[in-house]
Amino acid sequence: MDDALDVPEYFTCPISLQLMRDPVTAVTGITYDRESIEQWLSSGESATCPVTKQPLTKVSDLTPNHTLRRLIQLWCNENASRGVDRIPTPRAPLGKSCLLKLVGDIQCHRSEIETLRRIEMLAVENERNRNLMIEAGIPKAIMSYVANCCDENRTIGLEEALSILVLLRVPSAHAELLVGQNDQIIKSLTWVLGCEVDNRIAVRSHVLIVLKRMIEAASSSVLERLKSEFFQTIIGLLRNGITQQALNASLHILLDSCPWGRNRAMMVEHGAVFELIELELGFPERKTTELILGVLFHLCSCADGRAQFMGHRCGIAVVSQRILNVSQSVDERAVLILSMLSRFSGNSMFVREMLMVKAVSKLCFLLQADHTTYLKDKAREILKTHLDEWKKSPCINDTLITRVTR
């Protein structure tokens, strides 16, 4: 567009300040571009009219302003020679009746693949479509489709189905309802993770992102009934062919499952501690490290978890090295892990290895850093427990360790 060309003020959206392509008028009488006002309404907790500040609802009625749209289109045509793009007449907004038909087609197994691709295309278009799909029950229909694929051991359409579920970002309330109504959801999603399908990495990654939302929303009764095969599958994928987003989703799943002792026992049984340490040795991004140490902290609360941790040659080293190098959250989890090992597994091997990997020095430095009193007390407790042994080492500054442990 020609920089010298002035766009009439009433042609621009009050939110984006750009030329409106699909002007709609809210109940407050103010006209906005449809995409901008729908995004505004969906992103805020309490919806209000941006101009008048009057209350609106999330699904507020928006009336197409056909007269203004035609004026904008006419102005664009008249100024096409000055670089103004012509604005096509927008398609009619997606209606609930259309969505209900799509739900019916999936439930009745009519042209399933074409229906899934149609839903995926509509979900990509805009936030309004995605919100309408959630209200129309599309997530439940898609989950039922995945469950049927699991029951019939068929994989056709799974890629499209999982892509839709990721696009919809099912709200927690809906996810909780879905998991509560259908015990097969977690089983079916776990089954997909082991399937041989096209675009395997993409499908697995989508499943893990959806599983994370389901686990986050699941009730205690669901989480305490998780199966051994579930954890075996998740742990097996930690270092094998998934995206970074899916990796973090996997770690979130493990972390949310940790409060239940039987879940921790199953994770340890399937080698979670070893896999997490190996993963951390690759120096992942900060968020991943925070999640890894969060899960390790929970697993080290049980004897088998501590034994597995001590059995890895790099366990103490990798946790100690992260202290004062990543974030305060990591510092806290690392110190708490070392605290549990010191209290319950503090044998001669632990004392020797803490010296070898310079973990004792790290704890001394942490005591001089800007940290909470609680965390410093934990670090001081570790140092005092084995103080006599560590003071004998020529590698330790005797004056420093004596001063910081007072």
C-alpha positions as CSV (number, residue, x, y, z in Angstrom):
1,M,0.0,0.0,0.0
2,D,1.2,3.5,-0.8
3,D,2.6,5.0,2.4
4,A,1.0,8.4,1.5
5,L,-2.5,6.9,1.2
6,D,-4.7,7.7,4.1
7,V,-7.1,5.0,5.1
8,P,-10.5,6.4,6.3
9,E,-10.6,6.1,10.1
10,Y,-13.9,4.3,10.1
11,F,-12.4,1.6,7.9
12,T,-9.9,0.6,10.5
13,C,-10.4,-1.8,13.4
14,P,-10.2,-0.1,16.9
15,I,-8.1,-3.1,18.1
16,S,-5.6,-3.9,15.3
17,L,-5.7,-0.4,13.8
18,Q,-5.6,-2.2,10.4
19,L,-8.1,-2.1,7.5
20,M,-11.0,-4.3,8.4
21,R,-11.6,-7.3,6.1
22,D,-14.7,-8.7,7.8
23,P,-16.3,-5.9,9.9
24,V,-18.8,-7.0,12.6
25,T,-20.7,-4.9,15.1
26,A,-20.9,-5.9,18.8
27,V,-24.0,-5.4,20.9
28,T,-22.4,-2.2,22.2
29,G,-22.7,-0.7,18.7
30,I,-18.9,-0.6,18.0
31,T,-17.6,-2.2,14.8
32,Y,-14.5,-4.4,14.8
33,D,-12.7,-6.7,12.4
34,R,-14.1,-10.2,13.2
35,E,-10.7,-11.9,13.8
36,S,-9.5,-9.1,16.2
37,I,-12.7,-9.0,18.3
38,E,-13.0,-12.8,18.5
39,Q,-9.4,-13.1,19.6
40,W,-10.0,-10.3,22.2
41,L,-13.0,-12.1,23.6
42,S,-11.3,-15.5,23.8
43,S,-8.1,-14.3,25.4
44,G,-9.5,-12.3,28.3
45,E,-11.0,-13.8,31.5
46,S,-13.7,-11.1,31.7
47,A,-14.8,-10.0,28.3
48,T,-15.5,-6.3,27.7
49,C,-15.9,-4.0,24.7
50,P,-12.5,-2.6,24.1
51,V,-13.9,0.9,23.3
52,T,-16.9,1.3,25.6
53,K,-15.6,-1.1,28.4
54,Q,-19.2,-2.5,28.6
55,P,-19.4,-6.2,29.4
56,L,-19.6,-8.7,26.6
57,T,-19.8,-12.5,26.7
58,K,-17.3,-14.9,25.3
59,V,-19.8,-15.9,22.7
60,S,-21.1,-12.4,22.2
61,D,-23.4,-11.8,19.2
62,L,-21.4,-10.2,16.4
63,T,-23.5,-8.9,13.5
64,P,-21.9,-8.7,10.1
65,N,-21.7,-5.1,8.9
66,H,-22.4,-5.7,5.2
67,T,-22.8,-2.0,4.3
68,L,-19.4,-1.1,5.7
69,R,-17.7,-4.1,4.2
70,R,-19.0,-3.1,0.7
71,L,-17.7,0.4,1.2
72,I,-14.3,-0.9,2.2
73,Q,-14.3,-3.3,-0.8
74,L,-15.2,-0.3,-3.1
75,W,-12.5,1.8,-1.6
76,C,-10.0,-1.0,-2.1
77,N,-11.0,-1.4,-5.8
78,E,-10.7,2.3,-6.4
79,N,-7.2,2.4,-4.9
80,A,-5.9,-0.9,-6.4
81,S,-3.5,1.0,-8.6
82,R,-1.9,2.5,-5.5
83,G,-1.1,-1.0,-4.1
84,V,-4.2,-1.6,-2.0
85,D,-5.2,-5.3,-2.1
86,R,-8.7,-6.2,-2.9
87,I,-10.7,-7.7,-0.1
88,P,-12.7,-10.8,-1.0
89,T,-16.2,-11.3,0.4
90,P,-15.7,-13.4,3.6
91,R,-17.3,-16.8,3.8
92,A,-20.3,-17.2,6.1
93,P,-19.1,-18.0,9.7
94,L,-19.2,-21.7,10.7
95,G,-22.5,-22.6,12.2
96,K,-23.4,-25.1,14.9
97,S,-25.6,-27.1,12.6
98,C,-22.6,-27.8,10.3
99,L,-20.5,-29.0,13.3
100,L,-23.3,-31.2,14.6
101,K,-23.5,-32.9,11.2
102,L,-19.7,-33.4,11.2
103,V,-20.0,-35.0,14.7
104,G,-22.8,-37.2,13.4
105,D,-20.7,-38.3,10.4
106,I,-17.9,-39.4,12.7
107,Q,-20.2,-41.2,15.1
108,C,-21.9,-43.0,12.2
109,H,-18.6,-43.8,10.4
110,R,-19.6,-41.9,7.3
111,S,-16.7,-40.7,5.2
112,E,-14.5,-40.6,8.4
113,I,-11.3,-39.5,6.8
114,E,-12.9,-36.8,4.7
115,T,-14.8,-35.6,7.8
116,L,-11.6,-35.5,9.9
117,R,-9.7,-33.5,7.2
118,R,-12.7,-31.1,7.0
119,I,-12.7,-30.6,10.8
120,E,-8.9,-30.1,10.8
121,M,-9.1,-27.5,8.0
122,L,-11.8,-25.6,9.9
123,A,-9.9,-25.8,13.2
124,V,-6.8,-24.2,11.5
125,E,-8.8,-21.3,10.2
126,N,-9.5,-19.3,13.4
127,E,-10.2,-19.3,17.2
128,R,-13.9,-18.9,16.7
129,N,-14.2,-22.2,14.9
130,R,-12.1,-24.0,17.5
131,N,-14.3,-22.6,20.3
132,L,-17.5,-23.7,18.5
133,M,-16.0,-27.2,18.0
134,I,-15.5,-27.6,21.7
135,E,-19.0,-26.5,22.4
136,A,-20.4,-28.9,19.7
137,G,-18.7,-31.9,21.3
138,I,-16.0,-32.4,18.6
139,P,-13.3,-33.4,21.2
140,K,-15.6,-36.2,22.6
141,A,-16.3,-37.5,19.1
142,I,-12.6,-37.5,18.2
143,M,-11.7,-39.3,21.4
144,S,-14.3,-41.9,20.6
145,Y,-12.9,-42.3,17.2
146,V,-9.4,-42.9,18.6
147,A,-10.9,-45.4,21.1
148,N,-12.6,-47.3,18.2
149,C,-9.3,-47.4,16.3
150,C,-7.7,-48.9,19.4
151,D,-10.4,-51.5,19.7
152,E,-10.3,-52.4,16.1
153,N,-6.5,-52.1,15.9
154,R,-6.6,-49.8,12.9
155,T,-4.5,-46.6,12.4
156,I,-6.1,-44.9,9.5
157,G,-7.2,-41.3,10.4
158,L,-5.2,-41.2,13.6
159,E,-2.8,-38.5,12.4
160,E,-5.7,-36.2,11.5
161,A,-7.6,-37.0,14.7
162,L,-4.7,-36.2,17.0
163,S,-3.9,-33.1,15.0
164,I,-7.4,-31.8,15.7
165,L,-7.2,-32.5,19.4
166,V,-3.9,-30.5,19.6
167,L,-5.4,-27.6,17.7
168,L,-8.5,-27.5,19.9
169,R,-6.5,-27.2,23.1
170,V,-9.3,-28.7,25.1
171,P,-10.0,-26.6,28.2
172,S,-9.4,-28.3,31.6
173,A,-13.1,-28.6,32.5
174,H,-13.8,-30.4,29.2
175,A,-10.7,-32.6,29.6
176,E,-11.7,-33.6,33.1
177,L,-15.2,-34.5,31.9
178,L,-13.8,-36.5,29.0
179,V,-11.5,-38.5,31.2
180,G,-14.2,-39.0,33.8
181,Q,-16.7,-40.3,31.3
182,N,-14.4,-42.6,29.4
183,D,-11.9,-44.9,31.1
184,Q,-10.6,-45.9,27.7
185,I,-9.2,-42.5,26.7
186,I,-5.8,-42.9,28.4
187,K,-5.5,-46.6,27.3
188,S,-6.3,-45.6,23.7
189,L,-3.8,-42.7,23.6
190,T,-1.1,-45.0,25.1
191,W,-1.9,-47.6,22.4
192,V,-1.3,-44.9,19.7
193,L,2.1,-44.3,21.1
194,G,3.1,-47.8,20.2
195,C,1.6,-47.8,16.7
196,E,3.5,-48.0,13.5
197,V,2.1,-45.1,11.6
198,D,3.1,-42.6,8.9
199,N,4.6,-39.4,10.3
200,R,5.4,-41.3,13.5
201,I,7.2,-38.5,15.3
202,A,4.4,-36.0,14.7
203,V,1.7,-38.5,15.8
204,R,3.6,-39.5,18.9
205,S,4.2,-35.8,19.8
206,H,0.6,-34.9,19.3
207,V,-0.5,-37.8,21.6
208,L,1.9,-36.8,24.4
209,I,0.6,-33.2,24.2
210,V,-3.0,-34.4,24.4
211,L,-2.1,-36.9,27.2
212,K,-0.6,-34.0,29.2
213,R,-3.8,-32.1,29.1
214,M,-5.8,-35.2,30.1
215,I,-3.5,-36.1,33.0
216,E,-3.5,-32.4,34.2
217,A,-7.3,-32.5,34.4
218,A,-7.7,-36.0,35.6
219,S,-9.1,-36.7,39.1
220,S,-7.2,-38.6,41.8
221,S,-9.2,-41.7,41.2
222,V,-8.0,-41.7,37.6
223,L,-4.4,-41.0,38.4
224,E,-4.1,-43.7,41.0
225,R,-5.4,-46.3,38.5
226,L,-2.7,-45.7,35.9
227,K,-1.2,-48.9,34.5
228,S,2.4,-50.1,34.5
229,E,2.3,-50.2,30.6
230,F,1.4,-46.5,30.6
231,F,4.6,-45.5,32.4
232,Q,6.7,-48.0,30.5
233,T,5.6,-46.4,27.2
234,I,6.1,-42.8,28.3
235,I,9.6,-43.6,29.8
236,G,10.6,-45.5,26.7
237,L,10.0,-42.3,24.5
238,L,12.0,-39.9,26.6
239,R,15.1,-40.2,24.5
240,N,13.5,-41.6,21.3
241,G,12.0,-39.6,18.5
242,I,9.7,-36.9,19.8
243,T,9.7,-33.2,19.6
244,Q,11.0,-30.8,22.3
245,Q,7.4,-29.8,23.1
246,A,6.4,-33.4,23.4
247,L,9.4,-34.2,25.6
248,N,8.3,-31.5,28.1
249,A,4.8,-32.9,27.9
250,S,6.1,-36.3,28.8
251,L,7.9,-35.0,31.8
252,H,4.8,-33.1,32.9
253,I,2.9,-36.3,32.7
254,L,5.4,-38.1,35.0
255,L,5.6,-35.1,37.4
256,D,1.8,-34.9,37.7
257,S,1.6,-38.7,38.4
258,C,4.4,-38.6,41.1
259,P,2.3,-37.9,44.2
260,W,1.0,-41.5,44.2
261,G,3.5,-44.0,45.6
262,R,2.5,-46.8,43.3
263,N,3.1,-44.6,40.3
264,R,6.6,-43.7,41.6
265,A,7.3,-47.4,42.1
266,M,6.2,-48.2,38.5
267,M,8.4,-45.4,37.1
268,V,11.4,-46.7,39.0
269,E,10.7,-50.2,37.9
270,H,10.8,-49.1,34.3
271,G,14.1,-47.3,34.7
272,A,12.9,-43.8,34.9
273,V,15.7,-42.6,37.1
274,F,18.4,-43.9,34.7
275,E,16.6,-42.4,31.7
276,L,16.1,-39.0,33.3
277,I,19.8,-38.8,34.3
278,E,20.8,-39.8,30.7
279,L,18.5,-37.1,29.3
280,E,19.9,-34.5,31.6
281,L,23.5,-35.4,30.6
282,G,22.6,-34.0,27.1
283,F,22.2,-30.4,28.6
284,P,18.6,-29.8,27.7
285,E,16.9,-26.4,27.8
286,R,16.1,-24.8,31.2
287,K,12.4,-25.9,31.4
288,T,13.3,-29.5,30.6
289,T,16.0,-29.5,33.3
290,E,13.5,-28.1,35.9
291,L,11.0,-30.9,35.0
292,I,13.7,-33.6,35.1
293,L,14.9,-32.6,38.5
294,G,11.3,-32.3,39.7
295,V,10.6,-35.9,38.8
296,L,13.9,-37.1,40.1
297,F,13.1,-35.4,43.5
298,H,9.9,-37.4,43.8
299,L,11.5,-40.7,42.7
300,C,14.4,-40.3,45.2
301,S,11.8,-40.2,48.0
302,C,11.6,-44.0,47.7
303,A,14.4,-46.5,48.5
304,D,14.4,-48.1,45.0
305,G,14.6,-44.7,43.4
306,R,17.6,-43.7,45.5
307,A,19.3,-47.0,44.8
308,Q,18.8,-46.5,41.0
309,F,20.1,-43.0,41.3
310,M,23.2,-44.0,43.2
311,G,23.7,-46.8,40.7
312,H,24.3,-44.3,37.9
313,R,27.8,-43.1,37.7
314,C,26.8,-39.6,36.7
315,G,23.8,-39.1,38.9
316,I,25.4,-37.0,41.7
317,A,27.6,-35.2,39.3
318,V,24.9,-34.0,36.9
319,V,22.6,-32.8,39.7
320,S,25.4,-31.0,41.5
321,Q,26.6,-29.3,38.3
322,R,23.2,-27.7,37.8
323,I,23.3,-25.9,41.2
324,L,23.8,-22.1,40.6
325,N,23.9,-22.7,36.8
326,V,20.2,-22.9,35.7
327,S,17.6,-21.4,37.9
328,Q,16.5,-21.1,41.6
329,S,13.9,-23.8,41.0
330,V,16.7,-26.2,39.8
331,D,18.8,-25.2,42.8
332,E,16.0,-26.1,45.2
333,R,15.3,-29.5,43.6
334,A,19.0,-30.4,43.3
335,V,19.6,-29.6,47.0
336,L,16.6,-31.6,48.1
337,I,17.7,-34.6,46.0
338,L,21.2,-34.5,47.6
339,S,19.5,-34.0,51.0
340,M,17.5,-37.2,50.7
341,L,20.6,-39.1,49.4
342,S,22.6,-37.8,52.4
343,R,20.0,-38.8,54.9
344,F,19.1,-42.3,53.6
345,S,22.0,-43.3,51.3
346,G,24.9,-41.4,52.8
347,N,27.4,-44.2,52.7
348,S,31.1,-43.9,52.0
349,M,30.4,-44.0,48.3
350,F,28.2,-41.0,48.5
351,V,30.7,-39.0,50.6
352,R,33.5,-39.8,48.2
353,E,31.6,-39.0,45.1
354,M,30.3,-35.7,46.5
355,L,34.0,-34.7,46.9
356,M,35.0,-36.0,43.4
357,V,32.3,-34.0,41.5
358,K,32.9,-30.9,43.6
359,A,29.3,-31.0,45.0
360,V,30.6,-30.0,48.5
361,S,32.1,-26.8,47.1
362,K,28.8,-26.1,45.2
363,L,26.9,-26.3,48.5
364,C,29.4,-24.0,50.2
365,F,28.9,-21.4,47.4
366,L,25.1,-21.8,47.6
367,L,25.3,-20.8,51.3
368,Q,26.8,-17.5,50.2
369,A,24.3,-16.9,47.4
370,D,21.0,-15.1,47.5
371,H,18.7,-18.0,48.4
372,T,15.9,-18.8,50.9
373,T,16.8,-19.6,54.5
374,Y,15.0,-23.0,54.0
375,L,17.2,-24.0,51.2
376,K,20.4,-22.8,52.9
377,D,19.4,-24.8,56.0
378,K,19.1,-28.0,53.8
379,A,22.5,-27.4,52.3
380,R,24.1,-26.7,55.7
381,E,22.5,-29.9,57.0
382,I,24.1,-32.0,54.2
383,L,27.5,-30.4,54.9
384,K,27.3,-30.9,58.7
385,T,26.3,-34.5,58.4
386,H,29.5,-35.5,56.7
387,L,31.7,-32.6,57.9
388,D,34.3,-34.6,59.6
389,E,35.0,-36.7,56.5
390,W,35.0,-33.8,54.1
391,K,37.4,-31.7,56.2
392,K,40.0,-34.4,55.8
393,S,40.1,-33.9,52.1
394,P,42.9,-31.7,50.6
395,C,40.4,-30.7,48.0
396,I,38.3,-28.8,50.5
397,N,39.0,-25.3,51.9
398,D,38.8,-26.2,55.6
399,T,38.3,-22.6,56.7
400,L,35.5,-22.0,54.2
401,I,33.5,-25.2,55.1
402,T,33.9,-24.5,58.8
403,R,32.7,-20.9,58.4
404,V,29.6,-21.7,56.3
405,T,28.4,-24.5,58.4
406,R,28.4,-22.6,61.7
